Amino acid sequence: MKNLIGNEWKDSYSKDTIEVINPYKNLLIDRIPNSNFDDVNEAVSNAYQALDGWRNKTIYERGDILIKFKNLVIKRKEELVRLYIRESGKPIREAREEFDALIEISTAFVEKSRHMYEDSIPSGISTKSNNTLEITSRYPLGIVAAILPSDCPILTFAHKIPAALIMGNTVIVKPSHRVPLTITKLVYLLRSAGVETSVIQLIHGTGEVSGKALASHPDINLITFSGSTVTGMKVMQQASNNLTKVHLELGGNNAAIVCSDADINLAVDEIIKSRIINSGQSATACKRILVHESIKSEFLNRLIREIDKLKIASPFENDTDMTCLIDEKNAIKVEKQVKKLVDNGAVVMCGGKRRKNFYEPTVITDFTDDKRILSTLEINGPIFPVITFKNTIDAIEIVNSSPYGLGASVFTKNIKTAFKISKYLDCGTVVINGSPMYRSHEMPFGGWKYSGFSTEGVSKTLEDMSTIKTTVLKDVYK
C-alpha cells in the first residue's frame, strides 16, 4: 500500500517502510510508507489548492458523491471485512458491525447536512439591533487532518471523514500504522465515487513522525484525533504553536456500578460484551466493575461461569467471541498491569495467562490494598477487575477518582437511584442498565477530563467540522 498524495499513489520521500502484520497468524501482510514532513507538506499544499473547487460545490453535489461512496462500500463490504480482519484480528461479527455503522453514518451525515438551515436574528432583540437583520451561515474550516486509532478505525473513519467532506473541507487521513490497509481501500473508494483530486489524501506512517508533521503544520485548520491521552496531549501541544483547532477523543477507564437490586444476569452479560469487544482494546470498554458488597459472590460466580463459555478462536468463524490483541507488545503491557494489581494485593479468580499476543479473559478481585489503584490504570485487554462498594457515595467516589471521564453505567431497578448516581458521575455518557460502551450514531459522544473535550455524533459533528459567519444587514429596515 502507498500514500495517496494529489492524484498519485506513491512511496514516501524517505523510502522507509513499515511492516503490517496479521496479529492472529503473526504473518506479514503488506508494507506501508513511513512518511515524513516532506510527504505531509506536499499533501497540505495539494489540499489547499483543491479547497476552493470543493467548497464551491453545493452540499447536494457533495452529498451525492458520498451516497455513491456508501453504495460502493455496500457492494464491496465482504471483501473489505476480510481485509480488515486480516490486519486487525477482529472477529468477523465485530468487523461487519463496523461496516454497517459506516454505511448508516455516511447516509445520516448527508441527510443531516441537507437540513442545516441558516439562522436569522430578527430586528429589535436589543436596542442595538433596531432595524437590523443578522444572518448566520456555516462555512468550511479548510484543511482537516484526521488521525485514526488502531481500535475501531472504521467506526472512527465513519464519524470523521464523511462529516468533514460534506461540509466542504479537504481532508488528509492518517490511519494507524497497525491497521492501515482497509482505510486505504476506503480512501480509494472515495476517489472512485467522485471525490476530486487532493480533496481526500492519505498519509501513512507513525505518530511520532507523520502524525507530528500533521499536528504541527501551520496550514492545517483542524486536527481531529482519536487515540491515547498521552499522544493526544502531544498533538495538542504541537497544534498550539499555530493555534490550530483540535478535536480530541482520548482514553477511558469506564466503570460499571452494579447496585444491590440490579439484574445480575443482565449486568454480567452487558459487561462481558463490553469488555471482550476488540479483545478489550477499546477506550469505551468497561474497565472497572463496582459491585455492591452484598451481591459480590453471586456476581462473581455468574461472571466466571459466563466467561468460561466464551469461544476464543479464528476471527473468521462466525461464532468466535474473542481473538488476539493487536500485537505482542500490547499483550505484554496487559500482563505487566495484571502483575501490578496482584502485587498490590488483588487475587486472580480465573485466566491470567498470556500466550504471545493472546491474553485470557481474566477476573481479578479483592483489592485489599487500595481500590483506587485502578483509577489511573487504563488496561487495554480482556481484564475484569471487580471492586466492592458499601453505598452509592462510596461508588461515586471510586468512579470519579479516575483522571478519565469517558463513560460509565449503572445497573439498578430503581430509576431514582440511577438518575441520582448519574448526576454525580464525572463523565460524558452514563448508560442505565447497559454497558458503558453504548453509543448510537446520533448521540453526542465525548469525554470529560483526560478523555478529551470534543464531541462526535450525527447530531454534533457537522457543526464542529465547519465555522460560523454572521452577515449583518445594518439598518435594513430603517
N, C-alpha and C positions, 0 to 999 in steps of 0.2 A: 504493500500500500504506500501511496505517496501523498505529499501535500497537494492541496488544490490552491494555487495562487494565480489570481486572474483567471484565465481560461486554460491554464496548463497544469496537468498533474506532473509534479516534479519532485526530485530529491532536495534535501537541504543543501544550502551552500557549504555547510560544514562537512558534508558527505558521511557524517556519523549516522549510525542506525541503532535502533533498539529492538530487541527480540520480543515478540509477542508469543506467550506460552499458553498452551491449553492446560489449565490448572488441574483438571481431572486426570489427564493422562501424562502430564508433565512433558509434553512434546511441543517442539517449535511449530508454530502455525505460519508466521509471517514475520517480516521486519518492517519497521516504520522509520521515517527520518527523525533524527534528533535535531530539531530545528533550533535556530539561534536568532539573535536580534536582526540580522540581515534579512532572514526569511519573513519575520514579523513586520519589519519596516516596509518591505515590498508589498505585503498583503494590505497593510494600512493605507499605503499610497493608492493602491488599486481601489480599495473600499471608498476612499474619499472621492476619487474620480467618478465612481459609479453612483454616488449618493443622489445627485440631482435627478438623474433619469429615473431612479426607482421611487423616490419620494413624490415625483410628479405624476406617477401613475395613480389612478383612483384606488380607493380602498376596495371597490368592487373588482377591479382588474387584479390587484394583488391577491384578493380572496379567491378568485377563480384559479389562480396558479396554485395556491395552497390546497384547494379541493382536488386538483389534478395530482398533486403530490400524495394526498391521502389515498386516492384511488390506486396509485402505483404501489403504495405500501400494502394495501389490501391484496393486490394482485400477487405480490412477491413475499407475503407475510411468512409463509413456512420456510422459504429459503433464508430470509433474514433471521428468523427464530433460531434456525440450526447453526448459523454462523455465530450468533450471539451466545448460544450455549457453548460452542467450542472455545470461545475466548474468555467466558466468564465462569463456566462450570455451573451455571444456574439451572435448576430443574426446569423441565420443559413447560410445566404448568405456569410457573412464575414468568418465564420468558414470554409466553403467549399473552399473559395478562398485561405486561408492559406494552406490547404492541397494540393490544386492544385499547389501552389508555391513550397511546399516541394518536390512534385513529380518531377517537372520540374528542380528545382535547384539541387537535388541529381543527376539526369541524366547529367546535364550540368557540374558538377564538375568531374564526371567520364570521360566524353568526353574531357574536358579541360586537365585533368591530363595525358591523353594518347597522348597529343600533346604538351607536355612540353619537349623541347629538350635541351640537353647540349649545351652550347656555347663554342666556341673556340676563343682565341685571337691570331691571326697569328703572326708569327715571323716578327720582323722588324718594328713594330709600333713605337717603340722608340729605341734609341741606346742601351738601357739596355737589350732589349728583342731580339737582334740579335741572330739567330739560336735557339731560344727558343719558345716552344709552351705552351700556358696556356689554360687549360680546366676548365670550371666552371660547377659544379653539385649541385643539390639540395638534402638535406638530412632532415630527420625528426627532429623536435625540441626536442622531447622527450615526456614528460607528459604534456598534455593540460588540464587545468581546465576551464570549460565553465559555467559561472554563468548567468542564464537566467532571464529575466524580467517577470512581470505579464501581460504586454501588448504585444500582438502578439508573444507569446513564441514559437509557431510552426514555424513561419517565421524566428525567431531568431535561433532556433534549426537548420533549414534548411541551414542557412548561416554559421554556425559554425561547426556542428558535422560531416557531410559528408566530408567537406574540411579537417578537422583535421585527420580523419581516412584515407582518400585516400592518404595523404602524409606520412603515416606510423607512426603517433603518437598514443599513448594510451590516452584515454580521460576519464575524470571524469566529469559528468554532475551534476550541482546543479540547479534544477528548482526553480522558485519562490514557496514559501510555500502556496501562494494563489491559484496557478493553476499548481499543480504538477502531477496530475493523468494522463493526456494524454501524457506528456513527459515520464512518467514511462512506459506506453504502447509502446511508440516508442523505448525506450531502449530495452524493451523485444523483439520487432520485429527485432532490430539489432542483438541481440543474436540469434534469430531464423533463421536469414538469414545466419549466419555463422561467425559473429564477435566473436573472440575467448575469452575464459575466461580471465577476468581482462583487456582486451583491451578496453572495454567500461564498465564503472561502474556508479552508480547513488547514490548520497548522498542527502538526504532530510534535511530540517531544515531552520532556519532563517539566514539572512545575518549576524546578529550580532554574531552568534556562528559558524555555519558550513561554512558560507561564509568567515568569518575572518580566520578560520582554514585553508581553502584552500589558501587564498591570502597570508598568512604568512608562508606557508610550504616551507622549504628550498629546497625540492627535486622536486618541480613543475617547469617546464620550461617556461610555458606561462599561464597567466590568461587572458582569453577573456571574457569581462564583458559588458553586456548591462543593463542599468538601470539609476538611478538618478545621477546627477552630484555630489551631496553630498556623496553618497555611493561610487561613482567612485573614488573620492578623497581619501577616506579611503582605498579602495582597492590598490590604487597606493602607498599610504604611507606604508601599510603593506607589499606589494611586494618589495618595495625599499630596505628593510633591507637585502634581499637576492639577489638583482639585478635581480629579476625575470622580464622577459619581460611581458608587459601588452598591451592589446588592449582595448581601452575604447570607447564605443558608448554610449553617455550620453544624457542628456536632451536637449530640444529645446524650442524655443519661436518663431517659424516660423511666418513670416509675408507675407501678400499678398498686393501688391501695385496695386490699380485699377486706371489707368490713365483716364484722361477726355475723351479720344477717345475709351475707352475699350468697348467690347461687354458685356454689363451689365448682360444679361441673362446667358451668358457663365460663367462670373466671379462668379455670385451668385451660380449657380449650382455646380461649381467646389469647391468653398469654403465650401458650406454646406456638400458635400460628404466628404471632408477632415475632417471637424470638428465633424461629428457625428460618424465616424468610431470608434469602441470600446468605444462609448459614450464619445468621446473627450479625452480618456485616452491614448494618443499616443504622443511620442516625435515629430513626424513628422507632426502632425496636424497643421492647420492654426490657430494660437492663437492671431494674431493681424491683423486687416483688415484696411489698409490705403486707404482711398477713396479721390479722388480729390474733393475739396470743391464744385465745380460746379455741381457735379452729386450726392451729398450726399442724397438728398431727394428721387430721383429716385431709387438709390441703396437700401436705407433703406426700401422703400415701397416694392420693389421686394423681398428683403431678408426676411422680416417679412411674406409676403404672402406665400412664398415657405416653410418657417419653419412651418407655420400653417398646411401644408399638410402632414407633417411627421407622420408616424404611429409608435407610441410607444406602444409596445405590447410584447407578449411572444416571446422569442428568437427562438422558434421552428416554428413560422409561416414564410412562405417563403417571404411574403411581408413586414415584420417588418423592419423598418428603424433604430430603436434605442431601447435599453432597459436600464438596470440599470448600475450603476457604480459598481466597483469590491467589494466595501463594504461601510458601512455607514460612516466609518471614513474618507474615501476619499470624500464622498459627503458633509460631514460637512466642510471639508477643502475648498472645492469649494464654499460653502455657505459663509464662512468667507472671502474668497478672493473677492467675489462679493460685500459683505458689505463694504470691504475696499475701493473698487472702488467708490461705491456710497457715502461713507463718504468723499471721495476726489472730489466730485462734479459730478460724472458720473450719467447718467439717464438710468434706465431700461425701454426699449421700449416694450419688451414682455418677458414672462417667469419670472424667478427669484425666483421660489419656489422649495423647497426640500420636498420630502416625503420618509423618511427612506433613502435608498441608491439610490433613483431615483432623478435626478435633471432635471428640464425642460430646453429645449433649450432656451437660454437667449440672447437677443440682448441688448448691452449697448453702449451708445454713449455720446456725449457732455462732453468730458474730459476737462472741463474748467480750472481745476487747473494745471494739468501737463500731457501732452500727454505721457510723458516718464515713468509714474508710472507703465505702463505695461511691461517695459523693463526687469525688474527683477522678474516679477510675472508669473511664469510658471503655468498656470491654466489647470489642467488635468480633464476637464469636458466640456460639450457642451455649452460653452460660446462664443459669437460672439461680441468682442469689436470692434466697428467701430470708427476709428480716421480719421479726415480730414487732408489734407495737401495742401499747396499752390502751390508748384512746385516740380520738381524731386529732387532738392538738399535737400529740407525740408524732403521729403520722405526717402531719403537715410540716412540722419542723424538720423531720428527716428528709422529706422530699425537697424542701426549699433550701436545705443545706448545700445542695449541689450548685456549682457555678453555672451549670447548664439550665436552660429553661425552654426546651422544645415542646414536650408534651407530657401528659400523664393520663391515667384513667382511674376511675373509682367504681368499684363493684359493691352495690348495695341495693336492697329492695325499698329503701326509704328515700324518696325523691328529695325531701327536705335536707337530709344528711348529704346527699350527692351535691346539691347546689351550695350548701354551706362549705363543704370541703373545696369545691371548685373555685369558689370566690377567693379563697386564700392561697391557692397554689400559684406560684410564680412561673407561669409557662404560657406558651402561645395557644395551646389546644388542650382541652380536658374532655375526655370521652367517658360517658357514663355507661357502664355495663358493656364495654367493648375495649379492645386493645388500644393503647396509645398510638398505634401505627395507623389508625383510621385516617384516611384523607380522601375526601371527594374531590372531583376535578374543579368544582366551582368555589369551594370554601377558601377563605384567606388562610394560607399556610405559612407559618414562620415562627421563629423563636424569640425568646427574651434572653437577656444576659449573654452568656458566652455562646449561645446557639444562633446568634445573628440578630439582624434588625430589619430585614426586608420581608415582604410577604409575596407569595406567589399563589396563583389560582385564577381561574377564568374571571372571577368577579373583581380581581385587583390588578393583574399583571399588565393589561393594556395601558392602564394609567401610568404605571411605572416605566413602561417602555416608550413613553412619549413625554413631551414637555408642554406646558400651557402658555398661551399668549392671550392677552386681553387687548381687544381693539376698542377704543373709546371714541364714540361719536359725540364730541363736545358740543353742547348747546344745540343739538339737532332739532329739538322741539321748540326752540325759542323763537 
